[in-house]
């Protein structure tokens, strides 16, 4: 019996060592699992921080896009105003050209009318300008234009007359 007790005690000691070894392995695995849980918690915190940074970046992009959209709207408004002013300027230039042509025509017409009062030659002593050959608006096309009367030539009597003092009309 004593050998059986020793045998049983020996097996109990071996079983106790195996149990101790299993407990140590379990503790190591629990510790490893706890470390992995802590690591995964840190990884999740890093992921949350990264998501927050991405969210902030997206928010900044949205704000910049809004500001850019407002800037483009202002540029569009300025371009529209410039286009409107350009169209107004073009209309004013067209009116100015029409007015200029009308003034030129009126000046030509006035010149034709005034040319009637200029003598045809230098018989009167005036240094007159040649008369235009254009038909006068008040004369009839079939008839010849009347000639302008010339002033009679007057000779000064005994006084020196300087011809430079006389002006042409």
Contact map, one row per residue, 1 for C-alpha under 8 A:
1111100000000000000000000000000000000000000000000000000000000000000000000000000000000000000000000000000000000000000000000000000000000000000000000000000000000000000000000
1111110000000000000000000000000000000000000000000000000000000000000000000000000000000000000000000000000000000000000000000000000000000000000000000000000000000000000000000
1111111000000000000000000000000000000000000000000000000000000000000000000000000000000000000000000000000000000000000000000000000000000000000000000000000000000000000000000
1111111100000000000000000000000000000000000000000000000000000000000000000000000000000000000000000000000000000000000000000000000000000000000000000000000000000000000000000
1111111110000000000000000000000000000000000000000000000000000000000000000000000000000000000000000000000000000000000000000000000000000000000000000000000000000000000000000
0111111111000000000000000000000000000000000000000000000000000000000000000000000000000000000000000000000000000000000000000000000000000000000000000000000000000000000000000
0011111111100000000000000000000000000000000000000000000000000000000000000000000000000000000000000000000000000000000000000000000000000000000000000000000000000000000000000
0001111111110000000000000000000000000000000000000000000000000000000000000000000000000000000000000000000000000000000000000000000000000000000000000000000000000000000000000
0000111111111000000000000000000000000000000000000000000000000000000000000000000000000000000000000000000000000000000000000000000000000000000000000000000000000000000000000
0000011111111100000000000000000000000000000000000000000000000000000000000000000000000000000000000000000000000000000000000000000000000000000000000000000000000000000000000
0000001111111110000000000000000000000000000000000000000000000000000000000000000000000000000000000000000000000000000000000000000000000000000000000000000000000000000000000
0000000111111111000000000000000000000000000000000000000000000000000000000000000000000000000000000000000000000000000000000000000000000000000000000000000000000000000000000
0000000011111111100000000000000000000000000000000000000000000000000000000000000000000000000000000000000000000000000000000000000000000000000000000000000000000000000000000
0000000001111111110000000000000000000000000000000000000000000000000000000000000000000000000000000000000000000000000000000000000000000000000000000000000000000000000000000
0000000000111111111000000000000000000000000000000000000000000000000000000000000000000000000000000000000000000000000000000000000000000000000000000000000000000000000000000
0000000000011111111100000000000000000000000000000000000000000000000000000000000000000000000000000000000000000000000000000000000000000000000000000000000000000000000000000
0000000000001111111110000000000000000000000000000000000000000000000000000000000000000000000000000000000000000000000000000000000000000000000000000000000000000000000000000
0000000000000111111111000000000000000000000000000000000000000000000000000000000000000000000000000000000000000000000000000000000000000000000000000000000000000000000000000
0000000000000011111111100000000000000000000000000000000000000000000000000000000000000000000000000000000000000000000000000000000000000000000000000000000000000000000000000
0000000000000001111111110000000000000000000000000000000000000000000000000000000000000000000000000000000000000000000000000000000000000000000000000000000000000000000000000
0000000000000000111111111000000000000000000000000000000000000000000000000000000000000000000000000000000000000000000000000000000000000000000000000000000000000000000000000
0000000000000000011111111100000000000000000000000000000000000000000000000000000000000000000000000000000000000000000000000000000000000000000000000000000000000000000000000
0000000000000000001111111110000000000000000000000000000000000000000000000000000000000000000000000000000000000000000000000000000000000000000000000000000000000000000000000
0000000000000000000111111111000000000000000000000000000000000000000000000000000000000000000000000000000000000000000000000000000000000000000000000000000000000000000000000
0000000000000000000011111111100000000000000000000000000000000000000000000000000000000000000000000000000000000000000000000000000000000000000000000000000000000000000000000
0000000000000000000001111111110000000000000000000000000000000000000000000000000000000000000000000000000000000000000000000000000000000000000000000000000000000000000000000
0000000000000000000000111111111000000000000000000000000000000000000000000000000000000000000000000000000000000000000000000000000000000000000000000000000000000000000000000
0000000000000000000000011111111100000000000000000000000000000000000000000000000000000000000000000000000000000000000000000000000000000000000000000000000000000000000000000
0000000000000000000000001111111110000000000000000000000000000000000000000000000000000000000000000000000000000000000000000000000000000000000000000000000000000000000000000
0000000000000000000000000111111111000000000000000000000000000000000000000000000000000000000000000000000000000000000000000000000000000000000000000000000000000000000000000
0000000000000000000000000011111111100000000000000000000000000000000000000000000000000000000000000000000000000000000000000000000000000000000000000000000000000000000000000
0000000000000000000000000001111111110000000000000000000000000000000000000000000000000000000000000000000000000000000000000000000000000000000000000000000000000000000000000
0000000000000000000000000000111111111000000000000000000000000000000000000000000000000000000000000000000000000000000000000000000000000000000000000000000000000000000000000
0000000000000000000000000000011111111100000000000000000000000000000000000000000000000000000000000000000000000000000000000000000000000000000000000000000000000000000000000
0000000000000000000000000000001111111110000000000000000000000000000000000000000000000000000000000000000000000000000000000000000000000000000000000000000000000000000000000
0000000000000000000000000000000111111111000000000000000000000000000000000000000000000000000000000000000000000000000000000000000000000000000000000000000000000000000000000
0000000000000000000000000000000011111111100000000000000000000000000000000000000000000000000000000000000000000000000000000000000000000000000000000000000000000000000000000
0000000000000000000000000000000001111111110000000000000000000000000000000000000000000000000000000000000000000000000000000000000000000000000000000000000000000000000000000
0000000000000000000000000000000000111111111000000000000000000000000000000000000000000000000000000000000000000000000000000000000000000000000000000000000000000000000000000
0000000000000000000000000000000000011111111100000000000000000000000000000000000000000000000000000000000000000000000000000000000000000000000000000000000000000000000000000
0000000000000000000000000000000000001111111110000000000000000000000000000000000000000000000000000000000000000000000000000000000000000000000000000000000000000000000000000
0000000000000000000000000000000000000111111111000000000000000000000000000000000000000000000000000000000000000000000000000000000000000000000000000000000000000000000000000
0000000000000000000000000000000000000011111111100000000000000000000000000000000000000000000000000000000000000000000000000000000000000000000000000000000000000000000000000
0000000000000000000000000000000000000001111111110000000000000000000000000000000000000000000000000000000000000000000000000000000000000000000000000000000000000000000000000
0000000000000000000000000000000000000000111111111000000000000000000000000000000000000000000000000000000000000000000000000000000000000000000000000000000000000000000000000
0000000000000000000000000000000000000000011111111100000000000000000000000000000000000000000000000000000000000000000000000000000000000000000000000000000000000000000000000
0000000000000000000000000000000000000000001111111110000000000000000000000000000000000000000000000000000000000000000000000000000000000000000000000000000000000000000000000
0000000000000000000000000000000000000000000111111111000000000000000000000000000000000000000000000000000000000000000000000000000000000000000000000000000000000000000000000
0000000000000000000000000000000000000000000011111111100000000000000000000000000000000000000000000000000000000000000000000000000000000000000000000000000000000000000000000
0000000000000000000000000000000000000000000001111111110000000000000000000000000000000000000000000000000000000000000000000000000000000000000000000000000000000000000000000
0000000000000000000000000000000000000000000000111111111000000000000000000000000000000000000000000000000000000000000000000000000000000000000000000000000000000000000000000
0000000000000000000000000000000000000000000000011111111100000000000000000000000000000000000000000000000000000000000000000000000000000000000000000000000000000000000000000
0000000000000000000000000000000000000000000000001111111110000000000000000000000000000000000000000000000000000000000000000000000000000000000000000000000000000000000000000
0000000000000000000000000000000000000000000000000111111111000000000000000000000000000000000000000000000000000000000000000000000000000000000000000000000000000000000000000
0000000000000000000000000000000000000000000000000011111111100000000000000000000000000000000000000000000000000000000000000000000000000000000000000000000000000000000000000
0000000000000000000000000000000000000000000000000001111111110000000000000000000000000000000000000000000000000000000000000000000000000000000000000000000000000000000000000
0000000000000000000000000000000000000000000000000000111111111000000000000000000000000000000000000000000000000000000000000000000000000000000000000000000000000000000000000
0000000000000000000000000000000000000000000000000000011111111100000000000000000000000000000000000000000000000000000000000000000000000000000000000000000000000000000000000
0000000000000000000000000000000000000000000000000000001111111110000000000000000000000000000000000000000000000000000000000000000000000000000000000000000000000000000000000
0000000000000000000000000000000000000000000000000000000111111111000000000000000000000000000000000000000000000000000000000000000000000000000000000000000000000000000000000
0000000000000000000000000000000000000000000000000000000011111111100000000000000000000000000000000000000000000000000000000000000000000000000000000000000000000000000000000
0000000000000000000000000000000000000000000000000000000001111111110000000000000000000000000000000000000000000000000000000000000000000000000000000000000000000000000000000
0000000000000000000000000000000000000000000000000000000000111111111000000000000000000000000000000000000000000000000000000000000000000000000000000000000000000000000000000
0000000000000000000000000000000000000000000000000000000000011111111100000000000000000000000000000000000000000000000000000000000000000000000000000000000000000000000000000
0000000000000000000000000000000000000000000000000000000000001111111110000000000000000000000000000000000000000000000000000000000000000000000000000000000000000000000000000
0000000000000000000000000000000000000000000000000000000000000111111111000000000000000000000000000000000000000000000000000000000000000000000000000000000000000000000000000
0000000000000000000000000000000000000000000000000000000000000011111111100000000000000000000000000000000000000000000000000000000000000000000000000000000000000000000000000
0000000000000000000000000000000000000000000000000000000000000001111111110000000000000000000000000000000000000000000000000000000000000000000000000000000000000000000000000
0000000000000000000000000000000000000000000000000000000000000000111111111000000000000000000000000000000000000000000000000000000000000000000000000000000000000000000000000
0000000000000000000000000000000000000000000000000000000000000000011111111100000000000000000000000000000000000000000000000000000000000000000000000000000000000000000000000
0000000000000000000000000000000000000000000000000000000000000000001111111110000000000000000000000000000000000000000000000000000000000000000000000000000000000000000000000
0000000000000000000000000000000000000000000000000000000000000000000111111111000000000000000000000000000000000000000000000000000000000000000000000000000000000000000000000
0000000000000000000000000000000000000000000000000000000000000000000011111111100000000000000000000000000000000000000000000000000000000000000000000000000000000000000000000
0000000000000000000000000000000000000000000000000000000000000000000001111111110000000000000000000000000000000000000000000000000000000000000000000000000000000000000000000
0000000000000000000000000000000000000000000000000000000000000000000000111111111000000000000000000000000000000000000000000000000000000000000000000000000000000000000000000
0000000000000000000000000000000000000000000000000000000000000000000000011111111100000000000000000000000000000000000000000000000000000000000000000000000000000000000000000
0000000000000000000000000000000000000000000000000000000000000000000000001111111110000000000000000000000000000000000000000000000000000000000000000000000000000000000000000
0000000000000000000000000000000000000000000000000000000000000000000000000111111111000000000000000000000000000000000000000000000000000000000000000000000000000000000000000
0000000000000000000000000000000000000000000000000000000000000000000000000011111111100000000000000000000000000000000000000000000000000000000000000000000000000000000000000
0000000000000000000000000000000000000000000000000000000000000000000000000001111111110000000000000000000000000000000000000000000000000000000000000000000000000000000000000
0000000000000000000000000000000000000000000000000000000000000000000000000000111111111000000000000000000000000000000000000000000000000000000000000000000000000000000000000
0000000000000000000000000000000000000000000000000000000000000000000000000000011111111100000000000000000000000000000000000000000000000000000000000000000000000000000000000
0000000000000000000000000000000000000000000000000000000000000000000000000000001111111110000000000000000000000000000000000000000000000000000000000000000000000000000000000
0000000000000000000000000000000000000000000000000000000000000000000000000000000111111111000000000000000000000000000000000000000000000000000000000000000000000000000000000
0000000000000000000000000000000000000000000000000000000000000000000000000000000011111111100000000000000000000000000000000000000000000000000000000000000000000000000000000
0000000000000000000000000000000000000000000000000000000000000000000000000000000001111111110000000000000000000000000000000000000000000000000000000000000000000000000000000
0000000000000000000000000000000000000000000000000000000000000000000000000000000000111111111000000000000000000000000000000000000000000000000000000000000000000000000000000
0000000000000000000000000000000000000000000000000000000000000000000000000000000000011111111100000000000000000000000000000000000000000000000000000000000000000000000000000
0000000000000000000000000000000000000000000000000000000000000000000000000000000000001111111110000000000000000000000000000000000000000000000000000000000000000000000000000
0000000000000000000000000000000000000000000000000000000000000000000000000000000000000111111111000000000000000000000000000000000000000000000000000000000000000000000000000
0000000000000000000000000000000000000000000000000000000000000000000000000000000000000011111111100000000000000000000000000000000000000000000000000000000000000000000000000
0000000000000000000000000000000000000000000000000000000000000000000000000000000000000001111111110000000000000000000000000000000000000000000000000000000000000000000000000
0000000000000000000000000000000000000000000000000000000000000000000000000000000000000000111111111000000000000000000000000000000000000000000000000000000000000000000000000
0000000000000000000000000000000000000000000000000000000000000000000000000000000000000000011111111100000000000000000000000000000000000000000000000000000000000000000000000
0000000000000000000000000000000000000000000000000000000000000000000000000000000000000000001111111110000000000000000000000000000000000000000000000000000000000000000000000
0000000000000000000000000000000000000000000000000000000000000000000000000000000000000000000111111111000000000000000000000000000000000000000000000000000000000000000000000
0000000000000000000000000000000000000000000000000000000000000000000000000000000000000000000011111111100000000000000000000000000000000000000000000000000000000000000000000
0000000000000000000000000000000000000000000000000000000000000000000000000000000000000000000001111111110000000000000000000000000000000000000000000000000000000000000000000
0000000000000000000000000000000000000000000000000000000000000000000000000000000000000000000000111111111000000000000000000000000000000000000000000000000000000000000000000
0000000000000000000000000000000000000000000000000000000000000000000000000000000000000000000000011111111100000000000000000000000000000000000000000000000000000000000000000
0000000000000000000000000000000000000000000000000000000000000000000000000000000000000000000000001111111110000000000000000000000000000000000000000000000000000000000000000
0000000000000000000000000000000000000000000000000000000000000000000000000000000000000000000000000111111111000000000000000000000000000000000000000000000000000000000000000
0000000000000000000000000000000000000000000000000000000000000000000000000000000000000000000000000011111111100000000000000000000000000000000000000000000000000000000000000
0000000000000000000000000000000000000000000000000000000000000000000000000000000000000000000000000001111111110000000000000000000000000000000000000000000000000000000000000
0000000000000000000000000000000000000000000000000000000000000000000000000000000000000000000000000000111111111000000000000000000000000000000000000000000000000000000000000
0000000000000000000000000000000000000000000000000000000000000000000000000000000000000000000000000000011111111100000000000000000000000000000000000000000000000000000000000
0000000000000000000000000000000000000000000000000000000000000000000000000000000000000000000000000000001111111110000000000000000000000000000000000000000000000000000000000
0000000000000000000000000000000000000000000000000000000000000000000000000000000000000000000000000000000111111111000000000000000000000000000000000000000000000000000000000
0000000000000000000000000000000000000000000000000000000000000000000000000000000000000000000000000000000011111111100000000000000000000000000000000000000000000000000000000
0000000000000000000000000000000000000000000000000000000000000000000000000000000000000000000000000000000001111111110000000000000000000000000000000000000000000000000000000
0000000000000000000000000000000000000000000000000000000000000000000000000000000000000000000000000000000000111111111000000000000000000000000000000000000000000000000000000
0000000000000000000000000000000000000000000000000000000000000000000000000000000000000000000000000000000000011111111100000000000000010101000000000000000000000000000000000
0000000000000000000000000000000000000000000000000000000000000000000000000000000000000000000000000000000000001111111110000000000000000001000000000000000000000000000000000
0000000000000000000000000000000000000000000000000000000000000000000000000000000000000000000000000000000000000111111111000000000000000000000000000000000000000000000000000
0000000000000000000000000000000000000000000000000000000000000000000000000000000000000000000000000000000000000011111111000000000000110000000000000000000000000000000000000
0000000000000000000000000000000000000000000000000000000000000000000000000000000000000000000000000000000000000001111111100000000000100000000000000001000000000000000000000
0000000000000000000000000000000000000000000000000000000000000000000000000000000000000000000000000000000000000000111111100000000000000000000000000001000000000000000000000
0000000000000000000000000000000000000000000000000000000000000000000000000000000000000000000000000000000000000000011111110000000111100000000000000001000000000000000000001
0000000000000000000000000000000000000000000000000000000000000000000000000000000000000000000000000000000000000000000111111100000111100000000000000001110000000000000000000
0000000000000000000000000000000000000000000000000000000000000000000000000000000000000000000000000000000000000000000001111100000111100000000000000001000000000000000000000
0000000000000000000000000000000000000000000000000000000000000000000000000000000000000000000000000000000000000000000000111111000111000000000000000000000000000000000000000
0000000000000000000000000000000000000000000000000000000000000000000000000000000000000000000000000000000000000000000000111111111100000000000000000000000000000000000000000
0000000000000000000000000000000000000000000000000000000000000000000000000000000000000000000000000000000000000000000000001111110000000000000000000000010010000000000000000
0000000000000000000000000000000000000000000000000000000000000000000000000000000000000000000000000000000000000000000000001111110000000000000000000000011110000000000000000
0000000000000000000000000000000000000000000000000000000000000000000000000000000000000000000000000000000000000000000000000111111000000000000000000000000010000000000000000
0000000000000000000000000000000000000000000000000000000000000000000000000000000000000000000000000000000000000000000000000111111100000000000000000000000000000000000001110
0000000000000000000000000000000000000000000000000000000000000000000000000000000000000000000000000000000000000000000000000100111110000000000000000000000000000000000000010
0000000000000000000000000000000000000000000000000000000000000000000000000000000000000000000000000000000000000000000001111100011111000000000000000000000000000000000000011
0000000000000000000000000000000000000000000000000000000000000000000000000000000000000000000000000000000000000000000001111000001111100000000000000000000000000000000000000
0000000000000000000000000000000000000000000000000000000000000000000000000000000000000000000000000000000000000000000001111000000111110000000000000000000000000000000000000
0000000000000000000000000000000000000000000000000000000000000000000000000000000000000000000000000000000000000000001101110000000011111000000000000000000000000000000000000
0000000000000000000000000000000000000000000000000000000000000000000000000000000000000000000000000000000000000001001000000000000001111100000000000000000000000000000000000
0000000000000000000000000000000000000000000000000000000000000000000000000000000000000000000000000000000000000000000000000000000000111110000000000000000000000000000000000
0000000000000000000000000000000000000000000000000000000000000000000000000000000000000000000000000000000000000001000000000000000000011111000000000000000000000000000000000
0000000000000000000000000000000000000000000000000000000000000000000000000000000000000000000000000000000000000000000000000000000000001111101010001000000000000000000000000
0000000000000000000000000000000000000000000000000000000000000000000000000000000000000000000000000000000000000001100000000000000000000111111000001000000000000000000000000
0000000000000000000000000000000000000000000000000000000000000000000000000000000000000000000000000000000000000000000000000000000000000011111100000000000000000000000000000
0000000000000000000000000000000000000000000000000000000000000000000000000000000000000000000000000000000000000000000000000000000000000001111100000000000000000000000000000
0000000000000000000000000000000000000000000000000000000000000000000000000000000000000000000000000000000000000000000000000000000000000011111110111000000000000000000000000
0000000000000000000000000000000000000000000000000000000000000000000000000000000000000000000000000000000000000000000000000000000000000000111111111000000000000000000000000
0000000000000000000000000000000000000000000000000000000000000000000000000000000000000000000000000000000000000000000000000000000000000010001111110000000000000000000000000
0000000000000000000000000000000000000000000000000000000000000000000000000000000000000000000000000000000000000000000000000000000000000000000111110000000000000000000000000
0000000000000000000000000000000000000000000000000000000000000000000000000000000000000000000000000000000000000000000000000000000000000000001111111000000000000000000000000
0000000000000000000000000000000000000000000000000000000000000000000000000000000000000000000000000000000000000000000000000000000000000000001111111100000000000000000000000
0000000000000000000000000000000000000000000000000000000000000000000000000000000000000000000000000000000000000000000000000000000000000011001100111110000000000000000000000
0000000000000000000000000000000000000000000000000000000000000000000000000000000000000000000000000000000000000000000000000000000000000000000000011111000000000000000000000
0000000000000000000000000000000000000000000000000000000000000000000000000000000000000000000000000000000000000000000000000000000000000000000000001111100000000000000000000
0000000000000000000000000000000000000000000000000000000000000000000000000000000000000000000000000000000000000000000111110000000000000000000000000111110000000000000000000
0000000000000000000000000000000000000000000000000000000000000000000000000000000000000000000000000000000000000000000000100000000000000000000000000011111000000000000000000
0000000000000000000000000000000000000000000000000000000000000000000000000000000000000000000000000000000000000000000000100011000000000000000000000001111100000000000000000
0000000000000000000000000000000000000000000000000000000000000000000000000000000000000000000000000000000000000000000000000001000000000000000000000000111110000000000000000
0000000000000000000000000000000000000000000000000000000000000000000000000000000000000000000000000000000000000000000000000001000000000000000000000000011111000000000000000
0000000000000000000000000000000000000000000000000000000000000000000000000000000000000000000000000000000000000000000000000011100000000000000000000000001111100000000000000
0000000000000000000000000000000000000000000000000000000000000000000000000000000000000000000000000000000000000000000000000000000000000000000000000000000111110000000000000
0000000000000000000000000000000000000000000000000000000000000000000000000000000000000000000000000000000000000000000000000000000000000000000000000000000011111000000000000
0000000000000000000000000000000000000000000000000000000000000000000000000000000000000000000000000000000000000000000000000000000000000000000000000000000001111111100000000
0000000000000000000000000000000000000000000000000000000000000000000000000000000000000000000000000000000000000000000000000000000000000000000000000000000000111110000000000
0000000000000000000000000000000000000000000000000000000000000000000000000000000000000000000000000000000000000000000000000000000000000000000000000000000000011111000000000
0000000000000000000000000000000000000000000000000000000000000000000000000000000000000000000000000000000000000000000000000000000000000000000000000000000000011111100000000
0000000000000000000000000000000000000000000000000000000000000000000000000000000000000000000000000000000000000000000000000000000000000000000000000000000000010111110000000
0000000000000000000000000000000000000000000000000000000000000000000000000000000000000000000000000000000000000000000000000000000000000000000000000000000000010011111000000
0000000000000000000000000000000000000000000000000000000000000000000000000000000000000000000000000000000000000000000000000000000000000000000000000000000000000001111111000
0000000000000000000000000000000000000000000000000000000000000000000000000000000000000000000000000000000000000000000000000000000000000000000000000000000000000000111111000
0000000000000000000000000000000000000000000000000000000000000000000000000000000000000000000000000000000000000000000000000000000000000000000000000000000000000000011111100
0000000000000000000000000000000000000000000000000000000000000000000000000000000000000000000000000000000000000000000000000000000000000000000000000000000000000000011111100
0000000000000000000000000000000000000000000000000000000000000000000000000000000000000000000000000000000000000000000000000000010000000000000000000000000000000000011111110
0000000000000000000000000000000000000000000000000000000000000000000000000000000000000000000000000000000000000000000000000000010000000000000000000000000000000000000111111
0000000000000000000000000000000000000000000000000000000000000000000000000000000000000000000000000000000000000000000000000000011100000000000000000000000000000000000001111
0000000000000000000000000000000000000000000000000000000000000000000000000000000000000000000000000000000000000000000001000000000100000000000000000000000000000000000000111
